[in-house]
Amino acid sequence: MAKAKNILFIMFDQLRWDYLSCYGHPHLHTPNIDRLAGMGVRFTRAYIQSPICGSSRMSTYTGRYVHSHGASWNGIPLKVGERTMGDHLRDAGMDCYLVGKTHMRADEEGMARLGLAPDSIIGARVSECGFDVFERDDGMLPEGPDGFYDPDGAKEYNKFLRAKGYHSDNPWHDFANSGLDDDGNVLSGWFLKHAPEPANIAEEDSETPYLTGRGIDFMAGHNGPWCCHLSYIKPHWPYIVPEPYASMYGPEHVLPPVRSEAERQNAHPVFRMFMDTKVGECFSRQDVRDAVIPAYMGLIKQADDQMGRLLRWLEETGRIADTMIVLTSDHGDFLGDHWMGEKTFFHDTSTRVPLIIYDPSPQADATRGTTCDALVECIDFAPTFVEVAGGKPPGHILEGESLLPLLHGQRSDTLRDFVICEYDFSATPVAHLHDIAVRDAVMFMVADKRWKLMHFEGGHRPMLFDLQNDPQELSDLGDSADHAPIIAEMYDKLFRWTRRQSQRTTRSEEQLIEMRTKSRKRGVILGVYDENDTDLDLTVKYRGRKAPNMKAGPK
């Protein structure tokens, strides 16, 4: 069993893997996250299972692919029967608490059908993705003519701001996510031209320091063993940050976009649909990138400083000696690469995430400060955490694999030879604008260390990238006759994945093996002509029995 008593599971929202100095960014220096990498293992091929907040997180929390858990887009509830990280960890004797965002939508219809009251302990956990909630903050509190996007967004944070004197009907918007002009007008962070403005809030009161403080409050008040999911809202949009971070970076720090004119002119039809969205067209402009990316970098720099605050607290309290730290993101951000914004496609810009794991146990000493290029999926966190808690990961439910053998130097690679990512865009404006049937608005990615194939429903050809010779994914080989054998090989991997048994979650493999012979000893005798043709002990209940003659019925 690992020596870690507790797990601090840190997730940033929309943090690109290559926007940290330990992953090679030339201008954005993140010494605290880099120091964490020096204490543990930095993974270079960690992939999410869906390029959108909700479904990516549901895969991480359930340890299951989107195809298995079914919560395939934001706002689609996680089925009431799906077990999650919290359920598995509590079975192993470890508490599991949330501080921050999950993007979970409860299956209220399913809960009502089963009579699960939301205010009961079980009902509350089902409603909160299996977590016990210290503080949930999904962060987003936008408001339009039809009301709030999420009426519960930033609920406790807004209370905190009002108590501090930030008076407004929506302090999250007016102060934490907007600037202010000289006449007192709110410069909304929703408008990208305002990204260079400093947020109208004291830095220590902004969202990232606030959640860091809440995470420390939790850890200070709880004895282990616990898993604390400290789930940050930033650097997700709105792209705006308070001083001093608003002034740290400028257009001179904005890297050239990874894209080509040929890529745009010869775009796959589905890829073009995403390029031609409002956000894609906007981030294709250099003035937008020059405004937004420095703010995005400032948000990340602020996050790194908060990681320094966390590490200092863990060291001062001695918790660093018994707490595993896992740092990752739920997806990336295109930021104008490949003529796109947002994250909803399959390039590494979106699907590859930073992953750093510090294990305090002596078994991990041999791998400290190393990098690992194993193919890792975010569904691997749940089985890893179960093993840290001293349990045995239920392989018939959890579809990932424990990373402890890699952390402890027992293996250099995972057991898989490909990774999977899925995207269901049937509820998006893209599907509406192009009149795509719900069944056809689905796509899949299968990738190994050399090749990446993107499959699209609706009769489209695939896209194919040579990750070795074209790491920036600019040359689509999906219609190349010379690469037909590679395409077939990648489809074989995708089809192998689709043939997996993922829905049989009520019996383990060990139970199934036991069931193979159990019925023979419970009286089921098939294909036996004479009682002497089988083991006599199997027929003991059927031999030597006496009964009255009842052929004419009872007298």
Secondary structure by P-SEA (a helix, b strand, c coil): cccccccbbbbbccccccccccccccccccaaaaaaaaabbbbccccccccccaaaaaaaaaccccccccccccccccccccccaaaaaaaacbbbbbccccccccaaaaaaaaccccccaaaaaaaaccccccbbbccccccccccccccccaaaaaaaaaaacccccccccccccccccccccccccccccccccccccccccccaaaaaaaaaaaaacccccbbbbcccccccccccccccccccccccccccccccaaaaaaccaaaaaaaacaaaaaaccaaaaaacaaaaaaaaaaaaaaaaaaaaaaaaacccccbbbbbbbccccccccccccccccccccccbbbbbbbbccccccccccccccccccccaaaaaaaaaaccccccccccccccccccccccccccccbbbbbbbccccaaaaaacccccccbbbbbbcccbbbbbbccbbbbbbbcccccccccccccccccaaaaaaaaaaaaaaaaacccccccccaaaaaaacccccccccccccccccccccccccccccccccccccccc
